[in-house]
């Protein structure tokens, strides 16, 4: 939508509520680095692919908007 007005933009948007940031996280799934939107306890939505091979863009499992199960885990980097 395009809004044409002689009223300055600052006056139009001064009473609008501030936009809340969407909780995004970068994860690697199946060798594909992607940005996901965290929706709940164990659920996320794929927003975009960040680093992958070209054929991954055609895979419907990695399509933006796809819901995935997201369970964060901790990894221990120290070698004992």
PyMOL Python script that loads the backbone (N, CA, C, O; Angstrom):
from pymol import cmd

cmd.read_pdbstr("""\
ATOM      1  N   UNK A   1       0.838  -1.169   0.000  1.00  0.00           N
ATOM      2  CA  UNK A   1       0.000   0.000   0.000  1.00  0.00           C
ATOM      3  C   UNK A   1       0.887   1.237   0.000  1.00  0.00           C
ATOM      4  O   UNK A   1       1.897   1.279   0.703  1.00  0.00           O
ATOM      5  N   UNK A   2       0.520   2.229  -0.775  1.00  0.00           N
ATOM      6  CA  UNK A   2       1.247   3.494  -0.831  1.00  0.00           C
ATOM      7  C   UNK A   2       0.346   4.569  -0.253  1.00  0.00           C
ATOM      8  O   UNK A   2      -0.832   4.668  -0.598  1.00  0.00           O
ATOM      9  N   UNK A   3       0.914   5.365   0.625  1.00  0.00           N
ATOM     10  CA  UNK A   3       0.165   6.422   1.301  1.00  0.00           C
ATOM     11  C   UNK A   3       0.716   7.762   0.847  1.00  0.00           C
ATOM     12  O   UNK A   3       1.881   8.069   1.102  1.00  0.00           O
ATOM     13  N   UNK A   4      -0.104   8.569   0.175  1.00  0.00           N
ATOM     14  CA  UNK A   4       0.293   9.899  -0.254  1.00  0.00           C
ATOM     15  C   UNK A   4      -0.376  10.905   0.672  1.00  0.00           C
ATOM     16  O   UNK A   4      -1.598  10.905   0.822  1.00  0.00           O
ATOM     17  N   UNK A   5       0.431  11.767   1.295  1.00  0.00           N
ATOM     18  CA  UNK A   5      -0.119  12.749   2.222  1.00  0.00           C
ATOM     19  C   UNK A   5       0.845  13.920   2.353  1.00  0.00           C
ATOM     20  O   UNK A   5       2.055  13.764   2.189  1.00  0.00           O
ATOM     21  N   UNK A   6       0.293  15.099   2.651  1.00  0.00           N
ATOM     22  CA  UNK A   6       1.148  16.259   2.905  1.00  0.00           C
ATOM     23  C   UNK A   6       1.549  16.334   4.375  1.00  0.00           C
ATOM     24  O   UNK A   6       2.387  17.151   4.757  1.00  0.00           O
ATOM     25  N   UNK A   7       0.949  15.480   5.190  1.00  0.00           N
ATOM     26  CA  UNK A   7       1.264  15.446   6.617  1.00  0.00           C
ATOM     27  C   UNK A   7       2.621  14.760   6.799  1.00  0.00           C
ATOM     28  O   UNK A   7       2.855  13.701   6.217  1.00  0.00           O
ATOM     29  N   UNK A   8       3.519  15.350   7.598  1.00  0.00           N
ATOM     30  CA  UNK A   8       4.827  14.719   7.813  1.00  0.00           C
ATOM     31  C   UNK A   8       4.689  13.324   8.429  1.00  0.00           C
ATOM     32  O   UNK A   8       3.801  13.070   9.242  1.00  0.00           O
ATOM     33  N   UNK A   9       5.572  12.450   8.026  1.00  0.00           N
ATOM     34  CA  UNK A   9       5.540  11.058   8.472  1.00  0.00           C
ATOM     35  C   UNK A   9       5.632  10.943   9.994  1.00  0.00           C
ATOM     36  O   UNK A   9       4.999  10.070  10.587  1.00  0.00           O
ATOM     37  N   UNK A  10       6.411  11.811  10.624  1.00  0.00           N
ATOM     38  CA  UNK A  10       6.570  11.760  12.078  1.00  0.00           C
ATOM     39  C   UNK A  10       5.242  12.002  12.803  1.00  0.00           C
ATOM     40  O   UNK A  10       4.985  11.414  13.853  1.00  0.00           O
ATOM     41  N   UNK A  11       4.408  12.865  12.238  1.00  0.00           N
ATOM     42  CA  UNK A  11       3.111  13.139  12.868  1.00  0.00           C
ATOM     43  C   UNK A  11       2.151  11.967  12.694  1.00  0.00           C
ATOM     44  O   UNK A  11       1.338  11.696  13.578  1.00  0.00           O
ATOM     45  N   UNK A  12       2.237  11.277  11.577  1.00  0.00           N
ATOM     46  CA  UNK A  12       1.338  10.152  11.331  1.00  0.00           C
ATOM     47  C   UNK A  12       1.616   8.986  12.268  1.00  0.00           C
ATOM     48  O   UNK A  12       0.683   8.329  12.730  1.00  0.00           O
ATOM     49  N   UNK A  13       2.888   8.721  12.555  1.00  0.00           N
ATOM     50  CA  UNK A  13       3.273   7.526  13.294  1.00  0.00           C
ATOM     51  C   UNK A  13       3.619   7.784  14.752  1.00  0.00           C
ATOM     52  O   UNK A  13       4.081   6.868  15.431  1.00  0.00           O
ATOM     53  N   UNK A  14       3.415   8.993  15.259  1.00  0.00           N
ATOM     54  CA  UNK A  14       3.815   9.288  16.634  1.00  0.00           C
ATOM     55  C   UNK A  14       2.986   8.542  17.681  1.00  0.00           C
ATOM     56  O   UNK A  14       3.466   8.311  18.791  1.00  0.00           O
ATOM     57  N   UNK A  15       1.769   8.167  17.352  1.00  0.00           N
ATOM     58  CA  UNK A  15       0.912   7.472  18.322  1.00  0.00           C
ATOM     59  C   UNK A  15       0.849   5.961  18.076  1.00  0.00           C
ATOM     60  O   UNK A  15       0.154   5.243  18.795  1.00  0.00           O
ATOM     61  N   UNK A  16       1.559   5.489  17.083  1.00  0.00           N
ATOM     62  CA  UNK A  16       1.569   4.050  16.790  1.00  0.00           C
ATOM     63  C   UNK A  16       2.369   3.315  17.862  1.00  0.00           C
ATOM     64  O   UNK A  16       3.408   3.807  18.302  1.00  0.00           O
ATOM     65  N   UNK A  17       1.903   2.157  18.282  1.00  0.00           N
ATOM     66  CA  UNK A  17       2.670   1.398  19.282  1.00  0.00           C
ATOM     67  C   UNK A  17       3.994   0.931  18.679  1.00  0.00           C
ATOM     68  O   UNK A  17       4.057   0.611  17.492  1.00  0.00           O
ATOM     69  N   UNK A  18       5.041   0.892  19.484  1.00  0.00           N
ATOM     70  CA  UNK A  18       6.332   0.434  18.946  1.00  0.00           C
ATOM     71  C   UNK A  18       6.267  -1.037  18.554  1.00  0.00           C
ATOM     72  O   UNK A  18       5.632  -1.851  19.225  1.00  0.00           O
ATOM     73  N   UNK A  19       6.924  -1.352  17.477  1.00  0.00           N
ATOM     74  CA  UNK A  19       6.934  -2.738  16.996  1.00  0.00           C
ATOM     75  C   UNK A  19       7.794  -3.595  17.918  1.00  0.00           C
ATOM     76  O   UNK A  19       8.912  -3.222  18.271  1.00  0.00           O
ATOM     77  N   UNK A  20       7.256  -4.743  18.301  1.00  0.00           N
ATOM     78  CA  UNK A  20       8.010  -5.661  19.153  1.00  0.00           C
ATOM     79  C   UNK A  20       8.937  -6.496  18.278  1.00  0.00           C
ATOM     80  O   UNK A  20       8.520  -6.980  17.226  1.00  0.00           O
ATOM     81  N   UNK A  21      10.179  -6.670  18.695  1.00  0.00           N
ATOM     82  CA  UNK A  21      11.091  -7.479  17.883  1.00  0.00           C
ATOM     83  C   UNK A  21      10.675  -8.949  17.879  1.00  0.00           C
ATOM     84  O   UNK A  21      10.240  -9.490  18.896  1.00  0.00           O
ATOM     85  N   UNK A  22      10.816  -9.572  16.736  1.00  0.00           N
ATOM     86  CA  UNK A  22      10.490 -10.989  16.594  1.00  0.00           C
ATOM     87  C   UNK A  22      11.700 -11.796  17.066  1.00  0.00           C
ATOM     88  O   UNK A  22      12.818 -11.537  16.621  1.00  0.00           O
ATOM     89  N   UNK A  23      11.497 -12.770  17.959  1.00  0.00           N
ATOM     90  CA  UNK A  23      12.641 -13.557  18.438  1.00  0.00           C
ATOM     91  C   UNK A  23      13.164 -14.494  17.345  1.00  0.00           C
ATOM     92  O   UNK A  23      12.558 -15.526  17.057  1.00  0.00           O
ATOM     93  N   UNK A  24      14.291 -14.122  16.744  1.00  0.00           N
ATOM     94  CA  UNK A  24      14.890 -14.916  15.675  1.00  0.00           C
ATOM     95  C   UNK A  24      16.168 -15.577  16.175  1.00  0.00           C
ATOM     96  O   UNK A  24      16.846 -15.053  17.059  1.00  0.00           O
ATOM     97  N   UNK A  25      16.485 -16.724  15.606  1.00  0.00           N
ATOM     98  CA  UNK A  25      17.681 -17.465  15.992  1.00  0.00           C
ATOM     99  C   UNK A  25      18.247 -18.139  14.758  1.00  0.00           C
ATOM    100  O   UNK A  25      17.502 -18.595  13.890  1.00  0.00           O
ATOM    101  N   UNK A  26      19.574 -18.201  14.684  1.00  0.00           N
ATOM    102  CA  UNK A  26      20.233 -18.927  13.604  1.00  0.00           C
ATOM    103  C   UNK A  26      20.552 -20.333  14.087  1.00  0.00           C
ATOM    104  O   UNK A  26      21.168 -20.516  15.137  1.00  0.00           O
ATOM    105  N   UNK A  27      20.123 -21.327  13.306  1.00  0.00           N
ATOM    106  CA  UNK A  27      20.399 -22.723  13.654  1.00  0.00           C
ATOM    107  C   UNK A  27      20.898 -23.455  12.414  1.00  0.00           C
ATOM    108  O   UNK A  27      20.701 -22.999  11.288  1.00  0.00           O
ATOM    109  N   UNK A  28      21.538 -24.579  12.633  1.00  0.00           N
ATOM    110  CA  UNK A  28      21.971 -25.433  11.529  1.00  0.00           C
ATOM    111  C   UNK A  28      21.179 -26.730  11.616  1.00  0.00           C
ATOM    112  O   UNK A  28      21.217 -27.425  12.632  1.00  0.00           O
ATOM    113  N   UNK A  29      20.461 -27.051  10.545  1.00  0.00           N
ATOM    114  CA  UNK A  29      19.621 -28.246  10.485  1.00  0.00           C
ATOM    115  C   UNK A  29      19.959 -28.998   9.205  1.00  0.00           C
ATOM    116  O   UNK A  29      19.765 -28.476   8.107  1.00  0.00           O
ATOM    117  N   UNK A  30      20.459 -30.207   9.340  1.00  0.00           N
ATOM    118  CA  UNK A  30      20.807 -30.998   8.165  1.00  0.00           C
ATOM    119  C   UNK A  30      21.881 -30.353   7.311  1.00  0.00           C
ATOM    120  O   UNK A  30      21.872 -30.510   6.090  1.00  0.00           O
ATOM    121  N   UNK A  31      22.809 -29.630   7.927  1.00  0.00           N
ATOM    122  CA  UNK A  31      23.871 -28.962   7.186  1.00  0.00           C
ATOM    123  C   UNK A  31      23.469 -27.639   6.578  1.00  0.00           C
ATOM    124  O   UNK A  31      24.256 -27.034   5.849  1.00  0.00           O
ATOM    125  N   UNK A  32      22.256 -27.170   6.860  1.00  0.00           N
ATOM    126  CA  UNK A  32      21.748 -25.919   6.302  1.00  0.00           C
ATOM    127  C   UNK A  32      21.640 -24.890   7.426  1.00  0.00           C
ATOM    128  O   UNK A  32      20.943 -25.112   8.416  1.00  0.00           O
ATOM    129  N   UNK A  33      22.341 -23.758   7.263  1.00  0.00           N
ATOM    130  CA  UNK A  33      22.226 -22.673   8.229  1.00  0.00           C
ATOM    131  C   UNK A  33      20.993 -21.863   7.871  1.00  0.00           C
ATOM    132  O   UNK A  33      20.860 -21.396   6.740  1.00  0.00           O
ATOM    133  N   UNK A  34      20.089 -21.695   8.831  1.00  0.00           N
ATOM    134  CA  UNK A  34      18.838 -20.985   8.575  1.00  0.00           C
ATOM    135  C   UNK A  34      18.487 -20.074   9.737  1.00  0.00           C
ATOM    136  O   UNK A  34      18.982 -20.241  10.852  1.00  0.00           O
ATOM    137  N   UNK A  35      17.631 -19.116   9.457  1.00  0.00           N
ATOM    138  CA  UNK A  35      17.108 -18.219  10.479  1.00  0.00           C
ATOM    139  C   UNK A  35      15.684 -18.666  10.772  1.00  0.00           C
ATOM    140  O   UNK A  35      14.872 -18.819   9.860  1.00  0.00           O
ATOM    141  N   UNK A  36      15.385 -18.877  12.061  1.00  0.00           N
ATOM    142  CA  UNK A  36      14.058 -19.336  12.449  1.00  0.00           C
ATOM    143  C   UNK A  36      13.443 -18.370  13.449  1.00  0.00           C
ATOM    144  O   UNK A  36      14.149 -17.689  14.192  1.00  0.00           O
ATOM    145  N   UNK A  37      12.122 -18.323  13.454  1.00  0.00           N
ATOM    146  CA  UNK A  37      11.356 -17.537  14.419  1.00  0.00           C
ATOM    147  C   UNK A  37      10.883 -18.492  15.506  1.00  0.00           C
ATOM    148  O   UNK A  37      10.180 -19.462  15.226  1.00  0.00           O
ATOM    149  N   UNK A  38      11.270 -18.213  16.746  1.00  0.00           N
ATOM    150  CA  UNK A  38      10.874 -19.066  17.859  1.00  0.00           C
ATOM    151  C   UNK A  38       9.422 -18.783  18.217  1.00  0.00           C
ATOM    152  O   UNK A  38       9.057 -17.642  18.502  1.00  0.00           O
ATOM    153  N   UNK A  39       8.597 -19.826  18.202  1.00  0.00           N
ATOM    154  CA  UNK A  39       7.164 -19.660  18.437  1.00  0.00           C
ATOM    155  C   UNK A  39       6.716 -20.155  19.799  1.00  0.00           C
ATOM    156  O   UNK A  39       5.758 -19.628  20.366  1.00  0.00           O
ATOM    157  N   UNK A  40       7.372 -21.124  20.312  1.00  0.00           N
ATOM    158  CA  UNK A  40       6.938 -21.682  21.585  1.00  0.00           C
ATOM    159  C   UNK A  40       8.018 -22.539  22.188  1.00  0.00           C
ATOM    160  O   UNK A  40       9.197 -22.415  21.860  1.00  0.00           O
ATOM    161  N   UNK A  41       7.594 -23.407  23.073  1.00  0.00           N
ATOM    162  CA  UNK A  41       8.521 -24.265  23.805  1.00  0.00           C
ATOM    163  C   UNK A  41       9.383 -25.122  22.877  1.00  0.00           C
ATOM    164  O   UNK A  41      10.604 -25.156  23.032  1.00  0.00           O
ATOM    165  N   UNK A  42       8.776 -25.803  21.933  1.00  0.00           N
ATOM    166  CA  UNK A  42       9.515 -26.709  21.049  1.00  0.00           C
ATOM    167  C   UNK A  42       9.155 -26.491  19.586  1.00  0.00           C
ATOM    168  O   UNK A  42       9.192 -27.434  18.796  1.00  0.00           O
ATOM    169  N   UNK A  43       8.810 -25.269  19.214  1.00  0.00           N
ATOM    170  CA  UNK A  43       8.341 -25.029  17.860  1.00  0.00           C
ATOM    171  C   UNK A  43       8.990 -23.774  17.293  1.00  0.00           C
ATOM    172  O   UNK A  43       9.198 -22.789  18.002  1.00  0.00           O
ATOM    173  N   UNK A  44       9.306 -23.827  15.997  1.00  0.00           N
ATOM    174  CA  UNK A  44       9.889 -22.686  15.303  1.00  0.00           C
ATOM    175  C   UNK A  44       9.407 -22.688  13.857  1.00  0.00           C
ATOM    176  O   UNK A  44       8.958 -23.710  13.337  1.00  0.00           O
ATOM    177  N   UNK A  45       9.509 -21.521  13.217  1.00  0.00           N
ATOM    178  CA  UNK A  45       9.118 -21.373  11.811  1.00  0.00           C
ATOM    179  C   UNK A  45      10.353 -20.908  11.036  1.00  0.00           C
ATOM    180  O   UNK A  45      11.034 -19.973  11.457  1.00  0.00           O
ATOM    181  N   UNK A  46      10.636 -21.549   9.923  1.00  0.00           N
ATOM    182  CA  UNK A  46      11.770 -21.153   9.096  1.00  0.00           C
ATOM    183  C   UNK A  46      11.470 -19.802   8.452  1.00  0.00           C
ATOM    184  O   UNK A  46      10.432 -19.628   7.812  1.00  0.00           O
ATOM    185  N   UNK A  47      12.388 -18.845   8.627  1.00  0.00           N
ATOM    186  CA  UNK A  47      12.233 -17.519   8.036  1.00  0.00           C
ATOM    187  C   UNK A  47      12.989 -17.442   6.713  1.00  0.00           C
ATOM    188  O   UNK A  47      12.434 -17.021   5.698  1.00  0.00           O
ATOM    189  N   UNK A  48      14.264 -17.852   6.731  1.00  0.00           N
ATOM    190  CA  UNK A  48      15.057 -17.832   5.502  1.00  0.00           C
ATOM    191  C   UNK A  48      16.277 -18.722   5.652  1.00  0.00           C
ATOM    192  O   UNK A  48      16.724 -19.015   6.761  1.00  0.00           O
ATOM    193  N   UNK A  49      16.804 -19.143   4.515  1.00  0.00           N
ATOM    194  CA  UNK A  49      18.027 -19.935   4.488  1.00  0.00           C
ATOM    195  C   UNK A  49      19.202 -18.977   4.353  1.00  0.00           C
ATOM    196  O   UNK A  49      19.167 -18.047   3.547  1.00  0.00           O
ATOM    197  N   UNK A  50      20.243 -19.210   5.151  1.00  0.00           N
ATOM    198  CA  UNK A  50      21.389 -18.309   5.149  1.00  0.00           C
ATOM    199  C   UNK A  50      22.608 -18.883   4.437  1.00  0.00           C
ATOM    200  O   UNK A  50      23.302 -18.159   3.724  1.00  0.00           O
ATOM    201  N   UNK A  51      22.875 -20.164   4.617  1.00  0.00           N
ATOM    202  CA  UNK A  51      24.065 -20.770   4.028  1.00  0.00           C
ATOM    203  C   UNK A  51      23.757 -22.219   3.685  1.00  0.00           C
ATOM    204  O   UNK A  51      23.632 -23.066   4.569  1.00  0.00           O
ATOM    205  N   UNK A  52      23.637 -22.492   2.392  1.00  0.00           N
ATOM    206  CA  UNK A  52      23.342 -23.859   1.967  1.00  0.00           C
ATOM    207  C   UNK A  52      23.699 -24.027   0.499  1.00  0.00           C
ATOM    208  O   UNK A  52      24.006 -23.059  -0.197  1.00  0.00           O
ATOM    209  N   UNK A  53      23.655 -25.261   0.047  1.00  0.00           N
ATOM    210  CA  UNK A  53      23.861 -25.542  -1.365  1.00  0.00           C
ATOM    211  C   UNK A  53      22.575 -25.207  -2.123  1.00  0.00           C
ATOM    212  O   UNK A  53      21.492 -25.158  -1.540  1.00  0.00           O
ATOM    213  N   UNK A  54      22.710 -24.981  -3.415  1.00  0.00           N
ATOM    214  CA  UNK A  54      21.573 -24.514  -4.214  1.00  0.00           C
ATOM    215  C   UNK A  54      20.398 -25.479  -4.221  1.00  0.00           C
ATOM    216  O   UNK A  54      19.250 -25.036  -4.233  1.00  0.00           O
ATOM    217  N   UNK A  55      20.647 -26.777  -4.215  1.00  0.00           N
ATOM    218  CA  UNK A  55      19.530 -27.725  -4.283  1.00  0.00           C
ATOM    219  C   UNK A  55      18.676 -27.703  -3.007  1.00  0.00           C
ATOM    220  O   UNK A  55      17.536 -28.168  -3.030  1.00  0.00           O
ATOM    221  N   UNK A  56      19.200 -27.175  -1.904  1.00  0.00           N
ATOM    222  CA  UNK A  56      18.399 -27.091  -0.679  1.00  0.00           C
ATOM    223  C   UNK A  56      17.246 -26.088  -0.812  1.00  0.00           C
ATOM    224  O   UNK A  56      16.229 -26.219  -0.130  1.00  0.00           O
ATOM    225  N   UNK A  57      17.403 -25.090  -1.684  1.00  0.00           N
ATOM    226  CA  UNK A  57      16.327 -24.120  -1.889  1.00  0.00           C
ATOM    227  C   UNK A  57      15.091 -24.769  -2.509  1.00  0.00           C
ATOM    228  O   UNK A  57      13.982 -24.260  -2.351  1.00  0.00           O
ATOM    229  N   UNK A  58      15.269 -25.878  -3.207  1.00  0.00           N
ATOM    230  CA  UNK A  58      14.148 -26.579  -3.828  1.00  0.00           C
ATOM    231  C   UNK A  58      13.521 -27.623  -2.918  1.00  0.00           C
ATOM    232  O   UNK A  58      12.484 -28.192  -3.256  1.00  0.00           O
ATOM    233  N   UNK A  59      14.131 -27.882  -1.777  1.00  0.00           N
ATOM    234  CA  UNK A  59      13.630 -28.879  -0.834  1.00  0.00           C
ATOM    235  C   UNK A  59      12.482 -28.276  -0.016  1.00  0.00           C
ATOM    236  O   UNK A  59      12.701 -27.302   0.705  1.00  0.00           O
ATOM    237  N   UNK A  60      11.275 -28.822  -0.107  1.00  0.00           N
ATOM    238  CA  UNK A  60      10.143 -28.258   0.636  1.00  0.00           C
ATOM    239  C   UNK A  60      10.308 -28.352   2.157  1.00  0.00           C
ATOM    240  O   UNK A  60       9.637 -27.627   2.891  1.00  0.00           O
ATOM    241  N   UNK A  61      11.188 -29.233   2.638  1.00  0.00           N
ATOM    242  CA  UNK A  61      11.424 -29.327   4.080  1.00  0.00           C
ATOM    243  C   UNK A  61      12.107 -28.081   4.627  1.00  0.00           C
ATOM    244  O   UNK A  61      12.019 -27.806   5.823  1.00  0.00           O
ATOM    245  N   UNK A  62      12.791 -27.317   3.764  1.00  0.00           N
ATOM    246  CA  UNK A  62      13.501 -26.111   4.189  1.00  0.00           C
ATOM    247  C   UNK A  62      12.829 -24.836   3.691  1.00  0.00           C
ATOM    248  O   UNK A  62      13.446 -23.770   3.706  1.00  0.00           O
ATOM    249  N   UNK A  63      11.589 -24.925   3.254  1.00  0.00           N
ATOM    250  CA  UNK A  63      10.892 -23.767   2.699  1.00  0.00           C
ATOM    251  C   UNK A  63      10.547 -22.762   3.795  1.00  0.00           C
ATOM    252  O   UNK A  63      10.141 -23.163   4.886  1.00  0.00           O
ATOM    253  N   UNK A  64      10.701 -21.457   3.525  1.00  0.00           N
ATOM    254  CA  UNK A  64      10.278 -20.446   4.494  1.00  0.00           C
ATOM    255  C   UNK A  64       8.798 -20.609   4.828  1.00  0.00           C
ATOM    256  O   UNK A  64       7.970 -20.835   3.946  1.00  0.00           O
ATOM    257  N   UNK A  65       8.483 -20.491   6.107  1.00  0.00           N
ATOM    258  CA  UNK A  65       7.120 -20.686   6.583  1.00  0.00           C
ATOM    259  C   UNK A  65       6.884 -22.077   7.135  1.00  0.00           C
ATOM    260  O   UNK A  65       5.890 -22.313   7.821  1.00  0.00           O
ATOM    261  N   UNK A  66       7.776 -22.989   6.847  1.00  0.00           N
ATOM    262  CA  UNK A  66       7.650 -24.374   7.331  1.00  0.00           C
ATOM    263  C   UNK A  66       7.858 -24.423   8.841  1.00  0.00           C
ATOM    264  O   UNK A  66       8.793 -23.818   9.366  1.00  0.00           O
ATOM    265  N   UNK A  67       6.993 -25.137   9.526  1.00  0.00           N
ATOM    266  CA  UNK A  67       7.096 -25.313  10.974  1.00  0.00           C
ATOM    267  C   UNK A  67       8.034 -26.480  11.254  1.00  0.00           C
ATOM    268  O   UNK A  67       7.938 -27.530  10.619  1.00  0.00           O
ATOM    269  N   UNK A  68       8.944 -26.289  12.213  1.00  0.00           N
ATOM    270  CA  UNK A  68       9.864 -27.350  12.598  1.00  0.00           C
ATOM    271  C   UNK A  68       9.850 -27.501  14.112  1.00  0.00           C
ATOM    272  O   UNK A  68       9.446 -26.596  14.842  1.00  0.00           O
ATOM    273  N   UNK A  69      10.295 -28.651  14.560  1.00  0.00           N
ATOM    274  CA  UNK A  69      10.429 -28.892  15.998  1.00  0.00           C
ATOM    275  C   UNK A  69      11.805 -28.396  16.413  1.00  0.00           C
ATOM    276  O   UNK A  69      12.810 -28.787  15.818  1.00  0.00           O
ATOM    277  N   UNK A  70      11.863 -27.542  17.425  1.00  0.00           N
ATOM    278  CA  UNK A  70      13.116 -26.934  17.860  1.00  0.00           C
ATOM    279  C   UNK A  70      13.337 -27.244  19.332  1.00  0.00           C
ATOM    280  O   UNK A  70      12.595 -26.784  20.199  1.00  0.00           O
ATOM    281  N   UNK A  71      14.379 -28.038  19.599  1.00  0.00           N
ATOM    282  CA  UNK A  71      14.738 -28.375  20.976  1.00  0.00           C
ATOM    283  C   UNK A  71      16.201 -27.986  21.167  1.00  0.00           C
ATOM    284  O   UNK A  71      17.086 -28.684  20.674  1.00  0.00           O
ATOM    285  N   UNK A  72      16.475 -26.887  21.872  1.00  0.00           N
ATOM    286  CA  UNK A  72      17.868 -26.481  22.068  1.00  0.00           C
ATOM    287  C   UNK A  72      18.617 -27.477  22.951  1.00  0.00           C
ATOM    288  O   UNK A  72      18.053 -28.033  23.894  1.00  0.00           O
ATOM    289  N   UNK A  73      19.890 -27.693  22.635  1.00  0.00           N
ATOM    290  CA  UNK A  73      20.738 -28.588  23.422  1.00  0.00           C
ATOM    291  C   UNK A  73      22.039 -27.881  23.756  1.00  0.00           C
ATOM    292  O   UNK A  73      22.433 -26.927  23.085  1.00  0.00           O
ATOM    293  N   UNK A  74      22.695 -28.354  24.793  1.00  0.00           N
ATOM    294  CA  UNK A  74      23.997 -27.821  25.184  1.00  0.00           C
ATOM    295  C   UNK A  74      25.079 -28.779  24.728  1.00  0.00           C
ATOM    296  O   UNK A  74      24.924 -29.997  24.812  1.00  0.00           O
ATOM    297  N   UNK A  75      26.183 -28.214  24.242  1.00  0.00           N
ATOM    298  CA  UNK A  75      27.314 -29.029  23.832  1.00  0.00           C
ATOM    299  C   UNK A  75      28.514 -28.655  24.677  1.00  0.00           C
ATOM    300  O   UNK A  75      28.718 -27.483  24.994  1.00  0.00           O
ATOM    301  N   UNK A  76      29.306 -29.647  25.042  1.00  0.00           N
ATOM    302  CA  UNK A  76      30.509 -29.423  25.813  1.00  0.00           C
ATOM    303  C   UNK A  76      31.693 -29.444  24.855  1.00  0.00           C
ATOM    304  O   UNK A  76      31.993 -30.474  24.252  1.00  0.00           O
ATOM    305  N   UNK A  77      32.373 -28.287  24.713  1.00  0.00           N
ATOM    306  CA  UNK A  77      33.492 -28.183  23.786  1.00  0.00           C
ATOM    307  C   UNK A  77      34.813 -28.647  24.390  1.00  0.00           C
ATOM    308  O   UNK A  77      35.780 -28.856  23.657  1.00  0.00           O
ATOM    309  N   UNK A  78      34.876 -28.813  25.710  1.00  0.00           N
ATOM    310  CA  UNK A  78      36.135 -29.209  26.340  1.00  0.00           C
ATOM    311  C   UNK A  78      36.399 -30.693  26.108  1.00  0.00           C
ATOM    312  O   UNK A  78      35.481 -31.513  26.131  1.00  0.00           O
ATOM    313  N   UNK A  79      37.639 -31.013  25.890  1.00  0.00           N
ATOM    314  CA  UNK A  79      38.022 -32.410  25.664  1.00  0.00           C
ATOM    315  C   UNK A  79      38.611 -32.953  26.946  1.00  0.00           C
ATOM    316  O   UNK A  79      39.547 -32.370  27.493  1.00  0.00           O
ATOM    317  N   UNK A  80      38.086 -34.044  27.427  1.00  0.00           N
ATOM    318  CA  UNK A  80      38.501 -34.544  28.717  1.00  0.00           C
ATOM    319  C   UNK A  80      39.060 -35.855  28.683  1.00  0.00           C
ATOM    320  O   UNK A  80      39.450 -36.388  29.722  1.00  0.00           O
TER     321      UNK A  80
END
""", "prot")
cmd.dss("prot")
cmd.show_as("cartoon", "prot")
cmd.util.cbc("prot")
cmd.orient("prot")
